[in-house]
Each structure stands twice: as C-alpha cells, then as structure tokens.
Amino acid sequence: MSQNSKIAVLVISCLQGGGAERVVLTLGQGFYELGYKVHIVRFKPLVEYKLNPNLNYHLLRYKPYKLILGETRRNKIFSRALDSYISNNIGKPDIILSNLERADSVLSHSKLDNIIYVIHNTLSLSNQFEQVKNRDKLKTQLIDIYSKHPCVCVSHGVKEDFIANIGKVSSITAIHNPIDRDYIQRMAETFVPEYHNYIIHVGSFKRAKRHDVLLKAYAQTDQSMPLLLLGQGKYKKEMERLAVELNIQDKVVFLGFQDNPFPFIKHAQFKILTSDWEGFALVIAESLALGTPVISTDCPSGPSELLPEDNLMPMNDIDAIADKLKQAMTDPQQFDAPFDEALLPVGIAQKYLEFAKDVF
C-alpha cells in the first residue's frame, strides 16, 4: 500500500455480533480495494468477528469516561480525546463514517472534517417514538445530533423514516449495505453443518426480530423441517421457554451466536425473517449471495427492496406466516431470488465517495 494512500476511518462502539458491525468490516474491505488505508476505531474491546487482515484496528475505551457526569458533557470530552487520537495515530482522514448511536452522539461534537453518519436503523422504530413519553425531547436530541453531519441511510425505507420523523436536517441519501459475496461463499465452504433439511433464522434475540411470532407460526406447521436459530440476546431464555410451552422444543435448535453463520445459511432449505423492522436486512442479501431462498415479513425497511412480493409476509400475522412457512417447506425453490451485484463492496464504497464529493 502506497505511503500516499487516502485514509478512511470507520467508527463504531464495538465489534460484537451484530449486522452493523459486520457491515463496517465489509465496507472497510471495499475502501481497501479502492486503494484506501482503512482504520476501524471502536470504543469497547469486545470482538466476535474474524477481523479482516487488510484493515487496521484501534481501541479507544469509552468506559472510563462514564465516570463523567452528564451524557452531553461526557461525549464532548470523549470526542476531544477521539479527535486527538485520530489526528495523532491515524492522520487526516479523507472520510470518516460514524456507525450507530454511541458513535453518532460522540462524533456530533467532533471538530474533524469529512464525517458522515451511517443510519443503520429506522430511527422512529428503534427509538420507539410511538411509546416514549418525552417524544419531542427525544426528537430534539436526535435533530441536534444528525444536523451536524451528512447522513447515509442503509435503505430507502430508513431514509423515508428519517425524513418523516427527524426532517431533512442535513444532506441525506440512501446507499445499501455492502455484501462481500466472494468472502461469504468462501466461508460457506469451511464446514458442513451436522443438521439436514432445515429452516434457518439468523438474528439477535431482541424485540424487533419477533422470535415469538416465528415460534408460534412454526408450531402451526407439521415441523417436518427443524428450525435452527442462530444468535444471542436478552430474549433467548424467554424463547427457549416459549418453545417448551408450544411443545416444539425437540424441533427448534438454539445454536447461539456463530462467528461464521454462512455454512448454516448455505445448507438451509430456506431462510426466514419475521422482524417488525429492519434497517437493511443484511441476512437476506447474504442468503441470496449463497443461493438460499428467503421468506420475510414485509417490515420497514429493507426486505421489500431485496425480495419479490411473493416472498413477503404481513408482520405479526401468525396465521399468514404459518401458511408461507408451509409453502416453503413444501417447495423452497419457489422463493428463490437473484443477488444484486450492485451490493458488492467496491461499488458501495464508491457510492460513499461520490456522496462525500457532493457534500464536502
């Protein structure tokens, strides 16, 4: 790599198992292939992914700063430390991408140039706008953060939600998440799962993923295909209890977080997603890269931008989801869908650079 390489910095709280974390590593590879020296800066030591050797990794711990009273004051002070760290240890970045709420809050106080927020979630849903009592205060806080730098939303649905609820407070565009098809296909060949003729769901056990709906719908089928659940999270134990209540515990396999889920996806008969919302639905695009059929709830946002209409199901409709499950269990291939090559990392990284050129 040339000493004169341009610099891309991607900032995220941690590299613990999650879709945004995987996107950061994949997008970093895209910038690397375009000739950039790529730096990943995180605030927590946690790492659950195999780290791409082409990228450079930095840890600036946020935890000691939690002793500082007041979140705004804390983030301002930490932001000064982050600016200093980047300037002294990385250099002058040509582009800085902030990922997820912690990084966004910190970088809203940054004095560095060329910062772009990457909006991974539908903010109105992830922040529960319809339920919070101090909704106006929350919106004001979000506007204060996201008016500071341009924004890239990971789907058109995320962009529409952002503008409808936050407003067009800065320059904004939609760029889909990158999918490293070659890497995914290579990782999918590293082993063959011991399970056969199964359905797979990949996702953290959190409210948005609606594992409860999935299990209740699956219980209405003949369970002729076992259901494999990959992921971890706060609702995992609750879902294990629900499987017992539904008397499907012998057919549902809880496999926990897998740093390489791709062999499981490749060998599945089909993939299912029952979310109430997504940012981009990364696992759908990854499944399509492996030729695995997918059925999904038509949730905001992402699935309808990746799948044909026939592959979609209404949200939180257990009967409709059970019917689609039965169809897929009878003939999975009817839900095949093509992979969009525009999602490859170099093309997506190039779109970020084109947006940056327009706004900086």
C-alpha positions in Angstrom: 0.0 0.0 0.0 1.4 3.4 -1.0 2.5 5.8 1.7 0.3 8.3 -0.1 -2.9 6.3 0.3 -6.0 8.1 1.2 -7.4 7.3 4.6 -10.9 6.0 5.5 -11.9 5.8 9.2 -14.9 3.8 10.3 -16.1 4.4 13.9 -18.3 2.0 15.9 -18.8 1.2 19.6 -17.7 -2.4 19.3 -17.3 -5.4 17.0 -19.6 -7.7 19.0 -22.1 -9.8 16.9 -24.5 -7.6 15.0 -25.3 -6.6 11.5 -23.9 -3.1 11.6 -20.6 -4.4 13.0 -20.3 -6.9 10.1 -21.2 -4.1 7.6 -18.3 -1.9 9.0 -15.8 -4.7 8.3 -17.2 -5.4 4.8 -17.4 -1.7 3.8 -13.8 -1.3 5.1 -12.8 -4.0 2.6 -14.5 -2.0 -0.2 -12.4 1.1 0.7 -9.3 -1.0 0.9 -9.9 -2.4 -2.6 -10.2 1.2 -3.8 -6.7 1.9 -2.5 -7.6 3.4 0.8 -5.8 2.8 4.1 -8.7 1.8 6.3 -8.9 2.2 10.1 -11.6 0.8 12.3 -11.9 2.6 15.6 -14.0 1.1 18.4 -14.9 2.1 22.0 -15.1 -1.4 23.6 -12.7 -4.3 23.4 -15.4 -6.8 22.5 -14.7 -8.6 19.2 -16.8 -11.6 17.9 -15.9 -11.4 14.2 -12.9 -12.7 12.4 -11.0 -9.5 11.7 -10.1 -8.6 8.2 -6.3 -8.5 8.0 -6.4 -5.8 5.3 -7.8 -3.3 7.9 -6.2 -1.5 10.8 -7.8 -1.7 14.3 -7.8 0.8 17.1 -9.4 0.7 20.6 -10.2 3.9 22.5 -12.1 2.9 25.6 -15.3 4.8 26.4 -15.9 3.1 29.7 -13.5 5.3 31.9 -15.4 8.4 30.6 -18.6 7.0 32.1 -17.4 8.5 35.4 -18.0 11.9 34.0 -21.5 13.2 34.9 -23.9 14.3 32.2 -24.1 12.5 28.9 -23.5 15.5 26.7 -20.5 16.7 28.7 -19.1 13.1 28.7 -19.5 12.8 24.9 -17.9 16.2 24.4 -14.8 15.3 26.4 -14.6 11.8 24.8 -15.0 13.4 21.4 -11.9 15.6 22.0 -10.0 12.5 23.0 -11.2 10.7 19.9 -10.2 13.7 17.6 -6.8 13.8 19.2 -6.3 10.0 18.9 -7.2 10.0 15.2 -5.0 13.0 14.4 -2.0 11.6 16.3 -2.3 7.9 15.4 -4.1 7.8 12.0 -3.6 11.1 10.3 -6.0 13.3 8.4 -8.9 11.1 7.2 -10.4 11.7 3.7 -13.7 10.2 5.0 -15.0 9.3 8.5 -18.0 7.1 8.8 -19.9 7.0 12.2 -21.9 3.9 12.9 -24.7 3.5 15.4 -26.0 5.8 18.2 -23.0 5.8 20.5 -20.5 6.8 17.8 -23.1 9.3 16.4 -23.5 11.0 19.7 -19.8 11.3 20.2 -18.9 12.4 16.7 -21.7 15.1 16.8 -19.1 17.0 18.9 -16.1 16.3 16.7 -14.1 19.0 15.1 -12.7 16.7 12.4 -13.6 17.1 8.8 -15.4 14.7 6.3 -17.7 13.0 8.8 -20.7 11.1 7.6 -23.3 9.3 9.8 -24.4 5.9 8.6 -28.0 5.4 9.7 -28.5 1.6 10.1 -32.0 1.6 11.6 -35.4 3.1 11.2 -35.0 5.7 13.9 -38.7 6.1 14.8 -39.0 2.4 15.5 -35.6 1.7 17.1 -36.3 4.7 19.4 -40.0 3.7 19.9 -41.4 7.1 19.0 -44.9 5.9 19.4 -44.3 4.8 23.0 -41.9 7.2 24.7 -43.4 9.9 26.8 -40.8 12.6 26.1 -41.0 12.1 22.3 -40.5 15.8 21.5 -37.4 16.0 23.7 -36.0 12.8 22.1 -36.6 14.2 18.6 -34.9 17.4 19.5 -31.9 15.4 20.8 -31.7 13.4 17.5 -32.1 16.6 15.4 -29.2 18.1 17.4 -27.0 15.1 16.6 -27.9 14.4 13.0 -27.9 18.1 11.8 -24.1 18.2 12.4 -23.0 16.0 9.5 -24.4 14.5 6.3 -26.3 11.2 6.6 -26.3 7.9 4.6 -29.2 5.6 5.2 -28.8 1.9 4.5 -32.1 1.6 2.7 -34.7 3.8 1.1 -37.1 2.9 3.9 -34.7 4.1 6.5 -34.3 7.4 4.6 -38.0 7.9 4.3 -38.5 7.2 8.0 -35.6 9.6 8.9 -37.1 12.5 6.8 -40.6 11.9 8.1 -39.6 11.8 11.7 -36.4 13.9 12.0 -36.7 16.1 8.9 -34.2 16.8 6.3 -31.8 18.3 8.8 -28.7 17.7 6.7 -27.7 16.3 3.3 -29.1 12.7 3.1 -29.0 9.8 0.7 -29.7 6.1 0.7 -26.9 3.6 0.0 -27.5 -0.1 0.5 -25.1 -2.1 2.7 -22.3 -3.9 1.0 -22.2 -7.7 0.6 -18.8 -9.4 0.1 -20.1 -12.3 -1.9 -16.7 -13.9 -2.6 -15.9 -14.0 1.2 -19.4 -15.3 2.1 -19.2 -18.1 -0.5 -15.6 -19.0 0.7 -16.6 -19.0 4.4 -19.7 -21.1 3.5 -17.4 -23.9 2.3 -15.4 -24.2 5.6 -17.6 -26.9 7.1 -20.9 -28.8 6.5 -23.4 -28.5 9.4 -24.5 -31.7 11.1 -28.1 -30.8 10.5 -30.1 -31.6 7.4 -33.2 -30.4 5.6 -33.7 -27.5 8.0 -35.1 -23.9 8.1 -32.8 -21.2 9.4 -33.2 -17.8 11.2 -30.2 -15.7 11.9 -30.6 -12.7 14.3 -30.1 -11.4 17.8 -32.8 -12.3 20.3 -34.2 -8.8 20.6 -37.7 -7.4 20.4 -37.5 -6.3 16.7 -36.7 -9.8 15.4 -40.0 -11.3 16.8 -38.8 -14.8 17.5 -42.1 -15.2 19.4 -44.1 -14.8 16.2 -41.7 -17.2 14.4 -42.1 -19.9 17.0 -45.9 -19.6 17.2 -46.2 -19.7 13.4 -43.7 -22.7 13.2 -45.8 -24.5 15.8 -48.8 -24.4 13.3 -46.8 -26.4 10.7 -46.0 -30.1 10.8 -42.4 -29.3 11.8 -41.2 -31.7 9.2 -38.1 -29.5 8.9 -36.2 -28.5 12.1 -35.9 -24.8 12.8 -32.3 -23.6 13.6 -32.0 -20.3 15.4 -28.6 -18.6 15.3 -28.0 -15.7 17.6 -27.9 -14.5 21.2 -29.5 -11.7 23.2 -31.7 -10.8 26.1 -34.8 -12.7 25.0 -33.1 -16.0 24.3 -34.1 -17.7 27.5 -37.7 -16.5 27.1 -37.8 -18.0 23.6 -36.4 -21.3 24.9 -39.3 -21.4 27.4 -41.8 -20.5 24.7 -40.6 -23.4 22.6 -41.3 -25.7 25.5 -44.8 -24.2 26.1 -45.5 -24.8 22.4 -44.2 -28.3 22.6 -41.8 -27.8 19.7 -38.6 -27.9 21.8 -37.4 -31.1 20.0 -37.7 -29.3 16.6 -36.2 -25.9 17.5 -32.4 -25.8 17.8 -30.8 -22.8 19.6 -27.3 -22.6 18.3 -26.2 -19.3 19.9 -24.0 -16.7 18.1 -21.9 -18.2 15.3 -19.0 -16.1 14.0 -19.4 -18.0 10.7 -23.1 -18.5 10.0 -22.6 -18.9 6.3 -22.4 -22.8 6.1 -25.6 -22.9 8.1 -27.3 -20.5 5.6 -25.9 -22.2 2.5 -27.2 -25.7 3.5 -30.6 -24.5 4.7 -33.7 -25.3 2.7 -34.7 -21.7 3.2 -34.2 -18.6 5.4 -37.0 -16.9 7.3 -37.2 -13.4 8.8 -40.1 -12.3 11.0 -38.9 -8.9 12.1 -41.1 -5.9 12.9 -38.4 -3.7 11.5 -35.0 -3.8 9.9 -32.5 -1.3 8.7 -31.4 -3.2 5.6 -32.0 -6.9 6.4 -28.4 -7.9 5.8 -29.1 -11.6 6.3 -31.5 -11.5 3.3 -28.8 -10.3 0.9 -26.2 -12.7 2.4 -28.6 -15.6 1.9 -29.2 -14.6 -1.7 -25.5 -14.5 -2.3 -25.4 -18.1 -1.3 -28.4 -19.1 -3.4 -30.6 -19.8 -0.4 -34.4 -19.0 -0.8 -35.8 -16.4 1.6 -39.2 -15.5 3.0 -39.6 -12.4 5.2 -42.1 -10.1 6.8 -42.7 -7.0 4.7 -41.4 -4.8 7.5 -39.9 -1.4 7.4 -37.4 -1.4 5.9 -35.2 -3.4 3.6 -37.0 -6.7 2.7 -39.2 -5.2 0.0 -36.1 -3.7 -1.5 -34.4 -7.1 -1.8 -37.1 -9.6 -2.4 -40.0 -10.2 -4.8 -43.5 -9.5 -3.5 -44.4 -13.2 -3.3 -41.6 -13.8 -0.8 -43.0 -11.3 1.7 -45.5 -11.8 4.6 -47.5 -9.4 6.7 -45.9 -8.5 10.0 -47.1 -10.1 13.2 -49.7 -12.3 11.4 -49.0 -15.7 12.8 -51.5 -17.5 10.5 -50.1 -15.9 7.3 -46.6 -16.6 8.4 -47.5 -20.2 9.1 -49.1 -20.5 5.7 -46.0 -19.2 4.0 -43.8 -21.5 6.1 -45.9 -24.5 4.9 -45.5 -23.4 1.3 -41.7 -23.0 1.7 -41.4 -26.4 3.4 -43.2 -28.0 0.5 -41.2 -26.3 -2.2 -38.4 -23.9 -1.1 -37.2 -23.2 -4.6 -40.3 -21.2 -5.4 -38.9 -18.5 -3.2 -35.5 -18.2 -5.0 -34.5 -14.6 -5.7 -31.4 -13.2 -7.5 -28.4 -11.5 -5.8 -27.9 -7.9 -6.9 -24.2 -7.4 -7.9 -24.6 -3.6 -7.2 -24.2 -4.7 -3.5 -20.6 -5.8 -3.9 -18.2 -3.8 -1.5 -16.2 -1.8 -4.1 -19.4 -0.4 -5.7 -20.9 0.5 -2.4 -17.7 2.2 -1.1 -17.6 4.1 -4.4 -21.1 5.4 -3.8 -20.0 6.7 -0.4 -17.1 8.6 -2.0 -19.4 10.1 -4.7 -21.8 11.3 -1.9 -18.8 12.7 0.1 -17.6 14.5 -3.0 -21.0 16.1 -3.4 -21.3 17.2 0.3 -17.8 18.2 1.3 
